[in-house]
């Protein structure tokens, strides 16, 4: 539609809102119900007259939507990934959108929202408006000629315009046309104001650099959402790191620039992921909130989703209104160290809702291996500094708070991020990105969530498909450490897929076998279809089918024979949400054949034999064969393919790679846990999973420990409960069904943790709280329990954290050693193996060294160190990594002679208690500093025996008496001789 100009006074100012998608999304297409982020924004822009906030004047908002050039699923196609393959089409789109902007006057405004190559298009249009202004011929037949002429004479790259004047009209943002042969100042007008430019993961759309896509002076507010996990070279982002940021404060000019990093791949930024769109909601929510803050007007932000959920109100899933436990969804403002504010609303109800999970669950977008010309994104420099971060003004690059929510809440995200070697870099910036709360790092609204303590997570359910003799039994044996034997009542090609194949002592594994389909009987296909339908509709996760291994012989001339193709189509159709991994077996046969082929070729050419050349040739042919198989599988209508892996029976590394690849295909954290705990080929997967579980529980541990520090006996009870739960969680990650958590804890206590029983500072803290609960008050009317609780916090929290981390690290390392002991037997460790490993762990000196590392990580009375979540994570991982390598090599560490608490530690306790007494005295000036309270005898508090506060798990002395200082003098921390008995220390 053609817009009227508004150069006359009194005309309502117009705001053209141009939305350019990166994919060809059309809501009218049949079955196209998954809206892209750009289309959601377009559909939610308030169309018509609105009131501008600052000026209170009327503005006419006019949204326009331009679909991307290419189908939504073509974003990972070869044509899309080839820069310039659609270059001419994007050139035309730039010209058409620029012409639409040229129909506005200098008193009007334009705003842009765009994704991918569409973002490149709008940034190029903004560059044209900045350097050239607008062409008066817009809307006429002469525009195409004038536009082409301007570009032709603009030079290799548009540069900053000079100021030209036409009468009383100043064109400060218009390119000088003195060099143009036939253009004059009358051909141009000043450009409209660029109020806002919101880009989702900009990638290059044309080969040359003719267009300026920088953050120039004409853009008032620029926002850019950038994907962290993308690594395809052709999708390298057009990020911005203007050096002028380090010389100026944009806020003083009324302008702003924020470039935010988000979890996800390129597709996840635009809402075009072919699997789940949950990750795209965070960048979309941020972009909408930022646009509103800059003056844009939206509608339907408070609408509820439609009943069928097929095509919800555009932003209803971005700003959910459903009550959670009687309260609206949490919303929090995070302030970075340089003053940038980021508002985030809780979206976890959307991810977890049963009727929305399949579409809005959390899963990183897949990146097919055959298209991976890798180039990791440079988000941090070599020193770990966040590229583009501006430390002196609220502008530049930030890490969005949702990154830390997803890392903390979703094990899948944490493991994938760690594998990409990004987790530590992100953790280093946690405090600067989330800000502080009450003097400590802001843990966010998600810190109140509780970890799942399901002691029986269930079994991983695997369907193995393939013809007889393809090597399915060997695959199961090697991966899960079990023995699969052929059933005597099975004839060749005849199987009951519904039959659950289970194994003695392994309740964590269920296998289904589709059998071979050499005969291709229709009755067997119908049985497969019925089985897949039944499992896909199961309500409980444990009853569903979790993964399908589709086995084919790599040397088969044609992988998809008629019966095999029919089977593959069935599993893809009726189990479309179940990951399918194609396993090409007998890889070694292919490598041997190709190796010999190259050897004969060299001999025929009379060239010397070279093993390296032959091996390289064989590997190249292997990759070609895998590509051929992939293309065959993808040619099946509706076929799904998550990964393809080549394996050999005797190649342990190939089996381990299959395990790792399979673990990446799961959508749900729980299913990934089921698989990792059951497989025995990749111990590192179990370790990483266990560390994620520990840190997921650490955050609420600190918060709860702070709260219970004010209640008598609460700290000890919480400490014991948290320790027991984390031990069970770690055991679940490693998957030892024959070893109960109670037995494991008792074994560890007997062989490793015998010296962790009593903590004098915890006993003192408990005593203080009992005093606070029975006392009346201090000077100034302060309740006694608040005073004693405040003094207890720096004693309780570090002590609780140290015990929690020490036990976690010890148990993980003992489990690693357990698996090492049975590695050659290809099985899971039994109780006797665990007992042997725990004794060896102690005798080889590891326990004392781990405990010392944790003490160094969290000093005894350092409350702040306990809250340093990022440092704690890195420290714990470093401790486990360091001793894991030594354990695997069988190294003996120097054995510490001081196993129990010694003189040096006692002196630390004395100093801490002395300081606590001093704090009590300072809070009540009427009380003599050496007495609490004055005029009374020494107070002896006997902690209840049934609570056993001094013990870890039950073997400590039945009680410990703590004398709170009254007339009894404390030892002088400067070296004086102690008088009186401070406390009973063990041993």
C-alpha positions, 0 to 999 in steps of 0.5 A: 500500500502507498503511504501519504507524505506528512510534511504539512503541520498538524498531520499525525506522525506516522511510525512504519514498523517493518518486520522482515523474517529470515524464513518464508513463514506464511500463516495461511499455509496448511499446517504451518502453525509454528509462528516465527519470532518476527511474525509474533512481533508483527502480529502484536504491534498495535495497529493504529493511533497510539500516544507517544510516551515522552511527547504525549503526541499522537502516533500512527503505527503501521506494521508491515511484514515481509516473509524471508526468502526461503522456506522455514526448513531451508535455513539449514539447506545448502542454498541458504548456507551459501552466502550470495546464493539468494543475493540478488533476491535480497538486493531486491528486498533491500530496494523495495523496503528502502522505497517504502521508507522513502514514502515517509517524511522527516517528521515520521519514524521507522522501526525495524524487527528482523531475523537472520538475513532479514536482519541484514536487509533492514540494517542495510536499509538503515544504512541507506537512510543514514547515508543517502536520506530518501529519494523523492521519486519513491512510488514512481517509475523513476525510483528504480533508475534513481536508486540504481544511479545512487548506488552506482556512484556511491563507491565500493562502500557507503560512507558517512554523508556530508551535510548538504543544504537546499534552501532552508532545508538541512540534510545532515544525514544525506550523502553528498551528491556532488559526484553524481552526474545527474542527481541534484539536491532536489532528488533527496529529502531528509530521512525519517527517524530510525526509532528502533532496530531489533535484530535476531542473529544477523547473518550476511545476505550478499557477497559484497560489502556495498551496504553499511550495516553498522550502528551509525548516528541515525539509529536511536536504539539498537538491539541485537540478539546473538546465539551462543551455540551456533558454530556453522561458518556460513552462519557467522553473526554480523556482530557489532563492537563499536570502538566509540563505546569506549569514548562516549556514553550513548545515554547522554545523547538519548541513544542506546545499544545493547547486544545480548547473548542467548542460549541456542543456535541460529534457528533458536533466535528466530523461532524457526527451529524444526523441533522445539521453540522454547529457547526462542521465547527468551530472545523474543521476550527481551526484544519486546520489552526493550522495544516497549521501553523505547516507545513501541506499542504492543497489544495482547500482552496479557491474553491467555493462549487459545484452547487448542494451543495450535495458534496461540495469541502471538505473545501469550506464550512469551508473557504467560498469565497463568497463576503458579501456586496462586501467584502470577509468574515471577518477573525480575529486573537484573542490573549488570555491573555497567548499569544495563537493566534486563527484565525477565519473566518466568517462562518455566510454566510454558516449557513444562505444561503438558499441552505445550511441552512438545512445541515449547520445550527446551532443546538446542537446535540440531546442526546436521554434521554433513553441513558443518563447516565449523567456525566457533563464534568469538564471544570472548577474547583470549583473556576471557573478556566478553567481547563488546562489553563496555565497563564505563557506561550502560551500553554494549554486549551483555549475557542475558539472565536467561543464559544462567537460568537455563544453565542452572535449570536444564542439565541438557543445556549445561552439558552441551555448553560445557562441551562447547567449552563455554561454561566456565567463561559464562560463569566468570561473568555471572555476577557482573551480568546478574548483579548483586542482592544483599551484597551477594550475587543475585541467584534469580527467581529460579533459586527457589526451585527444588531439584527432583529427588525421585529415587527411582527415575526408571529405565531407559527404553531403547528400540533396536531396529535392523536385519538379523546379523547386523550386530544389534546384540553386540551393540547392546552388550558393548554400550550397556555392559550386559549380555544379550542372548538370542531367544530360542523361540525366535525364528529368523525374521520373526520377533515380538517388538512388544516384548521387553528384554530385561537383564538381571540386576539391571532395572535401569535398561529395557530393550525392544527388538524390531527384528529383521524384515527380510520377509517383509510381512505386513503383520509385522509392520502392523505390530511395529506401528501399533507398538509405536503408537502405544508408546508415543501416547504414554503419559509417564516418561518412563513408559515411553520409547526414549530412543531408536537405534536404526542399524544398517550394514555400512557395506550394503550397496543400497541401505534402504531395501524395500522392507527396511525403507518401510520400517524406517518410514514407520518409525519416523511417522509414528514416533516423530518425537523419539530421537532416531540414530542411524548406526552403520555397523561393521565400519572396520570391514569398509576401512579394510577394503578401502585401505587395501584398495589404496595400497593396490593403487599405489603399487600399480602406480609404482609409488612407495607404500604409505600407511598414512596415505592409505588410512586417510583415503579409507577415512575419506571413503568412510565419510562419503559412505556416511553421507550417502546413507544420510541422503538415502534416509533423508529421502524417505518422506517424513523421515527423521534423522537425528544422527548417524554414527559408524561403529565396529565391534572391536572399536571401543572408541566408536561405541563410546562415540555412539554413546556420546552422540545418543546422549545429545539427542534427548529433549528431556533432562530426565531421559538424558539422565536415564541413558547416561546412567545406564551406559558404561562406555563414557564415564565422563558423561556420568561425571559431567552429569553428576557435577551438574546435579551437585551445582543445581542443588548447591544454589538452594542449599546456600539459600536454605542454610542462610535461613535455618541459621536462625533456628535451633537445630535447623542448620544441623538437620538441613546439613544432614538432609542435603548431604544425603540427597546429593549422595543419592542424586550422584548415585543416580547419575552413575547408575549402580542399581545394585548399590543402594544409597544407604549402603554407599553412604555407610561405606563412604562413612566407614572408609572416607568420611570418618573424620568429617563427623563433628564441626565445633562451629556448627555446635557453637552456632546451634548453641547460640540459636538455642540461647536466642530462642530462650532469651528475651532481647538485647539492648535497643529492643532487638530480639535475641534470636535475630542477634544470635542468628546473625552471628550464626550465619557466617558460621553455618553457611560456610560449614554446610557448603564445605561438607556438601562439596567435600562429600560430593567430590569424594563420592564422584571420585570413588565412583570413577575409581569403581568403574575403573576397577571393572573397565576390562570386564565391561560391566557396572560396578557392584557393591564389593567394587565400590567398597574396594574403591572407597578403601583405595581412595582413602589409602592412596591419600586422595580424601585428605587432598580433596578436603583441603581443596574444598577448604581452600575454595571456601574458607571456614568463616568466609560467607562471601566465598559460599555465595560465589556460585561461579567460583564454587562451580569452577573450583569443584570441577577443577578438583574432580578433574585434577584427581580423576586423571591421577586416579585413572593412572593409579597414582599414589598421593602424599598421605596427610598425617593429620587426618582429624582436626588438629591444633591449627584448625582448633586455633581457627575455631577459637578465633571464630568463636572469639569474634562471635562473642565480640559481635554479641558484646557490640550489639549490647553495650551494657554487656561486658565483652567477656561475659554473655550475659553479665551476672550469670553463671556459665551456660551449659547447653546440651543439644538434644541427643535424638538430633545428633547435631555433631554427627554426619550420619550416626556414629558420632558420640551421643552428645557434645556439650558446648559451654557458651561463655559466661564468666569463663574466659576464652583463649586469647587468639593472639597466643594467650593461655586458654582458661576454662574448657571451650568445647569437647573436641573429638579424639 
